[in-house]
Amino acid sequence: MNRKKAFIVSIVIPIALLHFFTGSNYRGPYPEFVNGYLLDILVPFSFYFLMCLVGFSLLRSWIVRSILLFGVAASVEIAQFFGIPLLGRTFDPVDFIMYGIGIILAVILDTIVFPYIFKFWRFAGE
């Protein structure tokens, strides 16, 4: 496994574990934020990086990854609005903002921060 893939896995696994440890019954600090919004930020964030691992040439562009990911997340939220319990049951329009924050953070790290810090990281689309 190359270093970029190993690094992405090291990002995604803790986020997945956090989901299992917090769940909807989290009662620690800031329970409203953690239960309502933290995973809405972190899940799109981690899926963005998982999409970096896919070998399709179309997904090499950060723009395509971002639009596709936001479209899927928004579709799930809209399904909840219509009463379809798809990956959740509660519609919250603020979730659209949280999805965007997660994706924007991932894009910034992918295209600006990580290439500056890590020599093995390349700009998306290369």
MOMO-V492383 format. One record per residue. N is the residue number from 1. RES is the residue in one small letter. OMEGA is omega in radians with two decimals (999 if undefined). Layout:
n: <N N>
res: <RES RES>
omega: <OMEGA OMEGA>
This chain:
n: <1 2 3 4 5 6 7 8 9 10 11 12 13 14 15 16 17 18 19 20 21 22 23 24 25 26 27 28 29 30 31 32 33 34 35 36 37 38 39 40 41 42 43 44 45 46 47 48 49 50 51 52 53 54 55 56 57 58 59 60 61 62 63 64 65 66 67 68 69 70 71 72 73 74 75 76 77 78 79 80 81 82 83 84 85 86 87 88 89 90 91 92 93 94 95 96 97 98 99 100 101 102 103 104 105 106 107 108 109 110 111 112 113 114 115 116 117 118 119 120 121 122 123 124 125 126>
res: <m n r k k a f i v s i v i p i a l l h f f t g s n y r g p y p e f v n g y l l d i l v p f s f y f l m c l v g f s l l r s w i v r s i l l f g v a a s v e i a q f f g i p l l g r t f d p v d f i m y g i g i i l a v i l d t i v f p y i f k f w r f a g e>
omega: <3.14 -3.02 3.14 3.12 3.13 3.13 3.12 3.10 3.13 3.04 -2.99 -3.08 3.10 3.11 3.10 3.13 3.10 3.13 -3.13 -3.10 3.14 -3.11 -3.13 -3.12 -3.12 -3.11 -3.13 3.14 3.10 -3.06 -3.14 3.13 -3.10 -3.12 -3.04 -2.94 -3.03 -3.14 3.06 3.04 -3.00 -3.12 3.06 3.08 -3.11 3.11 3.07 -3.12 3.04 3.11 3.07 -3.11 -3.11 -3.03 -3.14 -3.10 3.12 -3.09 3.09 -3.13 3.12 3.13 3.13 3.11 -3.09 -3.12 3.14 -3.12 3.12 3.10 3.11 -3.14 3.12 3.11 3.09 -3.13 3.11 3.07 3.10 3.08 -3.14 3.05 3.11 -3.08 -3.11 -3.12 3.12 -3.09 -2.98 3.05 3.07 -3.11 3.10 3.11 3.10 3.11 -3.13 3.08 3.13 3.11 3.13 -3.14 3.13 3.08 3.13 3.14 3.13 3.11 -3.08 -3.00 -3.07 -2.97 -3.06 3.09 3.13 -3.06 -3.00 3.12 -3.11 -3.12 3.08 3.05 3.10 3.11 3.12 999>
